[in-house]
Amino acid sequence: KEYNLQAGQSMVLDTGYLAAMSATCTMEIQSVAGIKNKLFGGEGFFNTVVNGPGKIWIQSMPISAMAGSLAPFIVTGH
């Protein structure tokens, strides 16, 4: 999905869901606060904060899960 961030606007998302962003955007990685969130939250240990202006594209499946889904279909020559 595509989002258009204005100057001064930010979006926080799980790190694995960021697919691409405009060169005009900046990105920060933040640790998820709280031990309960880390152990029981079901999310990763880090969030990505993307700051506008610019476009960002997010995906509904983290890149690690996507790679795992595609791996059986990749011909390796073995």
Buried (B, 14 or more C-beta within 10 A) or exposed (E): EEBEBEEEEEBEBBBBBBBEBBEEBEEEEEEBEEEEEEEEEEEBEEBBEBBBBBBBEBBEEBEEEBEEEEEEEEEEEE
